[in-house]
Amino acid sequence: MGAVTTADRGERAPKQDRSRATRQRLLEAAVACLAEHGWAGSTVSVVAERAGVSRGAAQHHFPTREDLFTAAVEFVAEERSTAIRALFPDGAGDDRQAVVTALVDLYTGPLFRAALHLWVAASNEEPLRPRVTELEARVGRETHRIAVELLGADETRPGVRETVQGLLDMARGLGLANLLTDDTGRRDRVIAQWSSILDRILTD
């Protein structure tokens, strides 16, 4: 077996780059399809066409439909977590309303819509359910951890953990309300009220 040459390594790198780029296009297309068409209308073929790749290339990266869509929602969830951290590179300080607003924004837009379709599908599709349940538990833990960190919450104090979880539950509810109508006005008032509550509870 011959030695791997510099030329071989140079050729492999562009192939790996193309493979990563193809995978990312598929994940982004899957989230967009799920948000727009729901589970029933989001097949591997539809996603592959939207991503501009062949069905075979899609199945090379994601052998099953369930692989594709759970990976897609997880991928974008991680991207959104990174984006939230980027909003507060030096921490949020005392601006808890900015943190609450950023957390609520996690539950609006195409990611949440796609995740919702995946939840509904998982309630009816037995093979999908354990994968989505595990994914949501992991995403939920990460979101909770980010919230605690940005809010400067001390969860050793009684009631603080429940308050942070209540904030995230409220944010999810606002996201659901926003699916049908533009709920911006009410959302802004609720965010202001929750920020006031958090200021009292976390600084007492």
C-alpha positions as CSV (number, residue, x, y, z in Angstrom):
1,M,0.0,0.0,0.0
2,G,1.6,3.3,-1.1
3,A,2.2,6.3,1.1
4,V,-0.4,9.1,1.1
5,T,1.1,12.0,-0.9
6,T,0.6,15.7,-0.4
7,A,-1.4,15.7,-3.7
8,D,-3.7,13.0,-2.3
9,R,-4.3,15.0,0.9
10,G,-4.9,18.1,-1.2
11,E,-7.5,16.3,-3.4
12,R,-9.3,14.9,-0.3
13,A,-9.7,18.3,1.4
14,P,-11.8,19.8,-1.4
15,K,-13.9,16.6,-1.4
16,Q,-14.5,16.9,2.3
17,D,-15.4,20.6,1.9
18,R,-17.9,19.7,-0.8
19,S,-19.3,17.0,1.3
20,R,-19.8,19.4,4.3
21,A,-21.3,22.0,2.0
22,T,-23.8,19.4,0.6
23,R,-24.7,18.2,4.1
24,Q,-25.4,21.8,5.2
25,R,-27.5,22.6,2.2
26,L,-29.6,19.5,2.8
27,L,-30.1,20.4,6.5
28,E,-31.1,23.9,5.7
29,A,-33.5,22.7,2.9
30,A,-35.0,20.2,5.3
31,V,-35.8,22.8,7.9
32,A,-37.3,25.1,5.2
33,C,-39.4,22.3,3.8
34,L,-40.7,21.1,7.2
35,A,-41.6,24.7,8.1
36,E,-43.4,25.3,4.8
37,H,-45.0,22.0,4.0
38,G,-45.1,20.0,7.2
39,W,-44.1,16.4,7.7
40,A,-46.4,14.9,5.1
41,G,-45.1,17.2,2.3
42,S,-41.4,16.9,3.2
43,T,-39.9,13.9,1.5
44,V,-36.3,13.2,0.9
45,S,-36.8,13.9,-2.8
46,V,-38.4,17.3,-2.1
47,V,-35.6,18.3,0.1
48,A,-32.9,17.0,-2.3
49,E,-34.5,19.0,-5.1
50,R,-34.6,22.2,-3.0
51,A,-31.0,21.7,-2.0
52,G,-29.9,21.2,-5.6
53,V,-28.5,17.6,-5.0
54,S,-29.5,14.2,-6.2
55,R,-31.7,11.9,-4.1
56,G,-28.7,9.5,-4.0
57,A,-26.5,12.2,-2.6
58,A,-29.1,13.0,0.1
59,Q,-29.3,9.4,1.1
60,H,-25.6,9.1,1.3
61,H,-25.6,11.7,4.0
62,F,-28.9,10.7,5.6
63,P,-30.0,7.1,4.9
64,T,-33.5,7.6,6.2
65,R,-36.0,10.4,6.3
66,E,-36.0,10.4,10.1
67,D,-32.2,10.8,10.0
68,L,-32.5,13.8,7.8
69,F,-35.2,15.7,9.7
70,T,-34.0,15.1,13.2
71,A,-30.4,16.1,12.2
72,A,-31.8,19.3,10.5
73,V,-33.7,20.5,13.5
74,E,-30.7,19.8,15.8
75,F,-28.4,21.6,13.4
76,V,-30.4,24.8,13.3
77,A,-31.0,24.6,17.1
78,E,-27.3,24.6,17.6
79,E,-26.9,27.5,15.2
80,R,-29.5,29.5,17.1
81,S,-27.8,28.8,20.4
82,T,-24.5,30.0,19.0
83,A,-26.3,33.1,17.7
84,I,-27.8,33.9,21.1
85,R,-24.3,33.6,22.7
86,A,-23.0,35.9,20.0
87,L,-25.5,38.6,21.0
88,F,-23.9,38.7,24.5
89,P,-20.2,38.0,24.0
90,D,-19.3,39.7,27.3
91,G,-22.4,38.6,29.1
92,A,-25.7,40.3,29.4
93,G,-24.9,42.3,32.6
94,D,-28.2,43.5,34.2
95,D,-30.1,43.8,30.9
96,R,-32.5,41.0,31.6
97,Q,-35.1,42.3,29.2
98,A,-32.6,41.8,26.3
99,V,-32.0,38.2,27.4
100,V,-35.7,37.5,27.7
101,T,-36.3,39.0,24.2
102,A,-33.5,36.8,22.7
103,L,-34.9,33.7,24.4
104,V,-38.4,34.4,23.2
105,D,-37.0,34.9,19.7
106,L,-35.8,31.3,19.8
107,Y,-39.5,30.2,19.6
108,T,-40.5,32.3,16.6
109,G,-39.5,31.8,13.0
110,P,-38.9,28.8,10.8
111,L,-36.9,26.7,13.3
112,F,-39.8,26.6,15.8
113,R,-42.3,26.0,13.0
114,A,-40.2,23.1,11.7
115,A,-39.7,21.7,15.2
116,L,-43.5,21.8,15.8
117,H,-44.2,19.8,12.7
118,L,-41.6,17.3,13.8
119,W,-43.3,17.0,17.3
120,V,-46.7,16.4,15.7
121,A,-45.2,13.8,13.3
122,A,-43.5,12.1,16.3
123,S,-46.8,11.8,18.1
124,N,-48.1,9.7,15.3
125,E,-44.9,8.0,13.9
126,E,-43.6,5.5,16.4
127,P,-40.1,5.1,14.9
128,L,-39.6,8.9,15.0
129,R,-40.9,9.5,18.6
130,P,-37.8,8.4,20.7
131,R,-35.5,10.3,18.4
132,V,-37.4,13.5,18.7
133,T,-38.0,13.1,22.4
134,E,-34.2,12.7,23.0
135,L,-33.5,15.6,20.7
136,E,-35.9,17.9,22.4
137,A,-34.6,16.9,25.8
138,R,-31.1,17.8,24.7
139,V,-32.1,21.1,23.1
140,G,-34.2,21.9,26.2
141,R,-31.2,21.3,28.6
142,E,-28.9,23.5,26.4
143,T,-31.5,26.3,26.2
144,H,-32.0,26.2,30.0
145,R,-28.3,26.3,30.6
146,I,-27.9,29.3,28.3
147,A,-30.8,31.1,30.0
148,V,-29.3,30.5,33.5
149,E,-25.9,31.8,32.4
150,L,-27.2,34.9,30.6
151,L,-29.6,35.8,33.4
152,G,-27.0,35.3,36.1
153,A,-29.5,33.0,37.9
154,D,-28.4,31.2,41.1
155,E,-30.3,27.9,40.9
156,T,-29.3,26.9,44.4
157,R,-31.8,29.5,45.7
158,P,-35.4,28.2,46.2
159,G,-37.7,28.8,43.2
160,V,-35.1,30.2,40.8
161,R,-34.8,27.0,38.7
162,E,-38.6,26.9,38.4
163,T,-38.7,30.6,37.5
164,V,-36.2,30.1,34.6
165,Q,-38.1,27.0,33.4
166,G,-41.4,29.0,33.6
167,L,-39.8,31.7,31.4
168,L,-38.9,29.1,28.7
169,D,-42.4,27.6,28.9
170,M,-43.8,31.0,28.5
171,A,-41.5,31.7,25.5
172,R,-42.7,28.5,23.9
173,G,-46.3,29.5,24.4
174,L,-45.7,32.9,22.8
175,G,-44.1,31.1,19.9
176,L,-47.2,29.0,19.4
177,A,-49.5,32.1,19.6
178,N,-47.3,33.7,16.9
179,L,-47.8,30.8,14.4
180,L,-51.3,32.0,13.5
181,T,-51.2,35.7,13.9
182,D,-48.6,38.5,14.4
183,D,-48.6,38.6,18.2
184,T,-45.8,41.3,18.5
185,G,-47.7,43.8,20.6
186,R,-48.8,41.3,23.3
187,R,-45.5,39.6,23.2
188,D,-43.6,42.8,23.9
189,R,-45.9,43.5,27.0
190,V,-45.4,40.0,28.3
191,I,-41.6,40.2,27.8
192,A,-41.6,43.5,29.8
193,Q,-43.6,41.9,32.6
194,W,-41.5,38.8,32.8
195,S,-38.3,40.9,32.8
196,S,-39.7,42.8,35.8
197,I,-40.5,39.5,37.6
198,L,-37.0,38.1,36.9
199,D,-35.4,41.3,38.2
200,R,-37.3,41.0,41.5
201,I,-36.7,37.2,42.0
202,L,-33.1,37.1,40.9
203,T,-31.9,40.1,42.8
204,D,-33.7,39.6,46.1
